[in-house]
Amino acid sequence: MRRRPDGLTPGALRDSLRDSLRDSLRRTGAGTGEALTLWLATRAALVAFSLLATWLLGLADAARGRVGGTPLTGPTAWVLERFTWWDSFHFLRIADLGYLPPGLPCCDQAFLPGYPVSIAAVAPLLGGDLALAGFVVSVVASAAAAVGLWHLAERVAGAGAGRAAVLLLAVMPYGFFLTAVYSEALFLALALGAWLAGLRRHWWLAGALAALSTAVRINGLFLALGLAVMLLVQLREDGAWPFGRGPGRTAAARRGWLATLRQALPLGLPALTYLAWTLYLWWRTGSPNAWQEAQRLGWDRHVAPPWTGLGEGVSSLLAARAPNIVVSRFADLLLAVLGIVVVVVLLRLRRWAEAAYMLPSVAVLVCSTTLISTPRYAVLWFPAFLLLAGAARTRPRLVPALALLGVPWVALVARACGAH
């Protein structure tokens, strides 16, 4: 049988992926039920609150929701409008019309295709209702993310940390977006799956999931960097460090380049995914920088020194007048600063892989011309939840205290988004 350059036959690669999936499913049995129950119960309560608050306060605007230029209609429209706003309509339009339809040269191409493709795949099962499909994909993906976070916390932070991590995710104010027609839930589910696979040394599975996450959000490249650092840390711990000097350097390690390359090869899949996306946009638009140009034209977001992003956050907060804008801009600045703190803590604790994921995730926001949407992006910072879950093991009042702070803020976000 013809062999691949890395020494794996196609059949062996399939067997490796199958065995990795089987092992992952076997290990995720314990605790999965409790994670799902906890998460779905909090989501049901959040959805019920959003609908009830909108109805009682008379905040609905039945004409605002549009998919591909068509208003939301049908028996689900009023409900789905509570979870479909702002960027949701880009995703739904892509699922409906594809990229760059006639008369719309910008800026849907700022959004990667993974989530819209998922919506388009599920919609036929739901009578072609794209908004309902987007909502279902997010709810299912958020449940999968909760399960992944539970098991990751149990492995990294110790017994009992899984419950704390899921509770903290549930009461995170902008975790409301995990139930909305947004891509965060799908990305987080894939990212946590990839991270767990990497910890279990199933590198082809980790690389495949990271590649899928890159098709959903650009943060998949940051995830791949974190996984690469995780692999290097594992090699050093195993005494298989293939280069440089250090305590792990052995004669066997000096001959281990090929084995190291074979393990690292799947981690190049996310880069190939992004390259394919860039080439597609280049073909459609004639510009090799079409994604970055869409970010700049649509949201005036481009790379800048870190003091520019933080300074803009302060200026926006001071200039805000409406109470909801003040709260939003305060959250932008607060989460940006907290993100920097998390990176510093991870580096001090020598949690190199998590720091490698977090550093570019925070830097891409701070080193930008705007901090808008930082709280929503922070939902993807799972290392922060792992840190807090670990701290909660010795500080039993931490989770209740954070829940006490978070629940009212969640309600405020749900009410604001439901009325938008």
N, C-alpha and C positions, 0 to 999 in steps of 0.2 A: 504493500500500500504506500502511496506517495506520502512523504512526510513533510510537515511544515518546517520552515527554517528554524523554529524554536524547539524542534524535537517532538512536538505533539502532533499526532495524526488527527484529522477531523473527528474520527470516532472517539479518540481519547479525550478530545476537547469536550465533546458532547457528554461523555461519561463524567468528566470532571464537573461540569455545570450541573448535571442531574444529581450527582452525589452531594454537591454543595447545597442544592435546594432541599434535598431530602434531610440532610443534617440540620439545616436551618429550621425547617418545619418541625423536626423532632424536638429541637431545643426550645422552641417558642411555645410549647404546650402549657407549661406551668405559668400561671399569672396572666395568660392571655385573656381568659374570661373576665377576670377582675378588671383588667385594663379597659376592655371593651365596655363593660358595664358602667364603669366610672366615667369614661369619656362620653359615651352615647347619652348617659343620663344628664350630664352637664350641657351637652349640645341641645338636647330636647328642651331643657329648661331655658336655654338662651334663645332658641327659636321661638318658643312660646312667649317669652317676655317681649321679644322684638315685635311680634305680631300683635300682642295685646296692647302694648304701649302705643303702637302706631294707630290702632283702631280707636282706643279710648281717647287719645289726644287729637284725633282727626288730622294726622300728619301726612296721609297718603296723597300722592300725586299720580293719578292713573295714567297720565299721558307721557311720563318721562322715560319709560323703558323702551329701548329699541334694539332690534337684532337685524343687522344688515340693512338698516334703514326702515325696518318695519316695526311698529310698536308691539310690545308684548301683548298677546291676546290669549283668550281661553280661560278655563277655570283656574289655572295655576298662576295667572298673571299677577294678581294682587299680592299673593304670597311671595312669589319669586322676586318681585320688585324690591322687597325688603333686603334682598341679598344680591342684587344685581345693580352695580353702580360704577361710575368712572371707568377704570380699565376693563371692567367686565365686558363692555360693549366692543372693545377691540378684540377680545378673545372670541366672542360670539360672532362677530362679523367675519373673522378669519375662518371660523368653522363653517360659516354659511357661504361665503363668497370666495374664500381663499385670499392670498396676498395680492396686493396691488391691483384690485379690480378697476375697471375703467372709471376715470374721474376721481380716483383716490390715490394719488402718488405717495402720500405720507399720512400717518406714521405707524400703520399697523406692523411694519417690519421691525419695529422696536421690540416686538414680543415674539419669543421663540415658539416653534410649532407644536411642542409636545402636548401642552394642555388643550389647544384647539383641536388637535387630531383626536385626543381622547374624547372630547365633547362630540365631535362628528361621528366617532365610532359608536358611542352609547346612544345618541339621539334616535336612531331608527328603532331601538328597543322601547322608546318612550313616546312613540307616535310622532317623531320628528321634532319634538319640543327641545330646542337647543338650550334654552335657559334652564329648563328642568334637568337636562343632561349635565350641564355644568355644575349645578347644585349637587346632584347625585355623585358625580365624580369627586367633588370636594369633600362631601360627607364621608364617603367610603375611604378616600385617601387619608383624611384626617384620623379616622379610626385606625387605619393601618399604621399611621405615624405614632399614634398613642401607644399601640402595642410595641412598636419598635423602640420608642423612648423608654417604656417600662423595662424591657429586657436589657437595653443598653445601660440604663441606670443601675439595675441589679448587678450587672457584670462589672461596671466601672466603679460605682460608689458603694456597693455592698447591699446586703439583704435589707429589704424594706425601703430602699431608695426609689424603687420603681413607682410605688404609689405616690410618693412625694413629687417626683418629677412630672407625672401625668397631672396631678392636681395643680401644680404650678403652671403648666402649660394651659390648663383649663381656665385659670383665673387671670392669665395674662391679658390685659385689656385689649390689645390688638389681635389676640388670638381669635377674635370674632371673624377675621378674614379667612380662617381655616374652614369656616362654614359657608363662605360666600363664593360667588363665581369668580374666583381668583386662582392663580397657579400655586400659591404657597403650600397648600395641603399636599398636592401631588409631588412637589419638589421635596418636601420634608419627609414624606413616606419613602421615597426613593433614596434620599440621602441617608436616612437612618438605617435602611436596609443595607446600603453599601458599607456603612461604617461597621455594622455588626458583622457583615461578611468578612471585612478586612481583619477585625479582631479575631475571627475564627480561622483566618488564613485561607479563605476561599477567594483567591484573588481574581479569578475569571468572573465569578459572580459579582464581586465588588466592582470590578471594572465595568461590567455590563450595566449594573444599576447606576453607577456614576455617569456613564454615557447617556442613559435615559434621562437622568436628572439634568444633564447639560442641555438636552433637547427641550427641557421645560424652562430652565432659568440659567443665566450665565454663571451663577454661583456654582454650578457643577464643576467648573474648572478649579474653583477654590477647594471644592471637595476632593478633587483628584490630587491636588497638592497635599492636602492633609493625609490622604491615604498613602501617598508616596513617602511622606515622612514617617508614617506608621510602619511601613515596610522596613525602612532603614533602621528604626528603633528595634524592631523585632530581630533583624539580622544581627544587630550589635548585641542584643541580649542573648542570642543563640551562639555567639562566638563565630558568626559567619560574615563578619564585616568585610566586604570585598575590596576596600581601598582605604588608603590613609593609614594612620597609626592609631592605636588605642588598645584598651584591654581586651577587646574582642578579636584582635589580629592574630591569626594562626596560620600555619602552613596550609591547612585545608582551605581556609578562607581565601588565600591568595589564588587558589585554583577554582574558586567558586563563582567566577564572573558569569559563566553561561547560565548557571542555576539562578543567580540573582536576576539576570536579564529575563529569564523565563517567567519569574514571579512578577517582575515589574511591567512586562509587556502589556497586560490588560489595562494598566493604568494610563496607557496612551489613548484608549478608546474615547474618553471625553474630549480630548484635543481633536481627534478625527471628526467627532460629531460637530464641534464648533466650526472646524474647517469646512465641512460639507455645507453648513448653514451659510457661512461667509461666501463660499463659491456660488451658492444658489442666488443669494442677493446680488452678487456681482453680475451674474448672468442676467438677472431680471432688471437691474437698475443701471448697470454700467459703472457702478462705483464699488471699489473693494472695501470702502468704509461705510457702507450703507447703514449698518446697524448703529454705528456711532453718530452718523448724520441724523438719523431718525430721532435719537435721544436728544440731540441738540435742537433740532427744529421743533420737536413736539413738546419738550419740557425744559429747554434751555439748560440741559445737564451735560457738562463736559468736565474733563479732568482739570483740576486746579490745586494749588498748594493747600495743605490741611488747614492753615489759618484762614483761608478763604471760605471753606465750608463752615467752619465753626463761627467765623465772624458773620457770615450770612445768617446763620441760625440765631445768633444774638440780635442782629438787626431786625430780622423778621418778627421775633418775639416782641421787641420793643415797639415795633410799628403796628402790631396787631391791636385792633380795637374791639371787634365783636368777641364775646365770651368764648364761642366755639373755636374761633381762630386762635385766640390766646392759648387755650388748652392744647390745640393741635401743635402749635409752634413750640410750646413748652415741652411737649412730649418728644418732638423731633430732636431738640437740643439735649434733653435729659438722656434719651436712649443712645445718642451718639457718644456722650461722655461715658455712660455706663458701658458701652461697647469697648471703649479704650481701656477702662478699668478691668474688664474681663480679660482682655488680651494680656495686660500686665500681670494679672494674677496667674493666668495659665503659664506664662513664661517663668514666673517665679517658682511655680510648682513643678517645672520641667515637664509639663504635659505638652510635649512638642507637637504631636500630631494635631491635637485640638487647637493649639495656638496657630499652627500653620493654616488651618481652615478659617479661624476667626480673624486673623490679621488682615488678609485681603478683603474679607467680608465687611469689616469695619472701614478699612482704608478706602474702598471704592465709594463709600458714602461721605466720609470726612474729606477726602481729597476730591471734592466735587464742588460745583457752583451752587448746590442747594442740598439741604438736609431733608426736604419734604419726602415723606413716606418712610423715613427711618424706622419708626415704631413697627410698621408692617414688615419691613425687612428683618427686624430683630426677632420675629417669630421663628426665623430659620437658624438662630444662634443656639443650637442644641447644647453645645458645651456649657453655656451659661446655666441651663437647667440641670445639667449634671453636677456642676459646682454647687448649686443651691441644694439639690437633693442630697449630696454628700454632707453638706453642712447641717442639714436638717436631722441627720442621724444622731448628732450630739446636741442639737438645739431643737427640742421638740416643739417649741413655740414659734419657730421660724415660719413654717408653712401656714398655720392659722393667722399669724400676723400679716403675712403677704396676701393671704386670701381676703382678709379684712380690708386691706388697701385696694386689692385688685377688683373685687366684685363690683363695688360702685362704679369704678372706672369702666369695667366691661359693660355695665348697664348704660353708661353715658355714651360709649361708642356705639352700642347696638341701637340706642335711640336715635343718635345722630345719623347713622348710616341708613336706618330704616326710613327716615324722613327725607333723605336726600333725593 
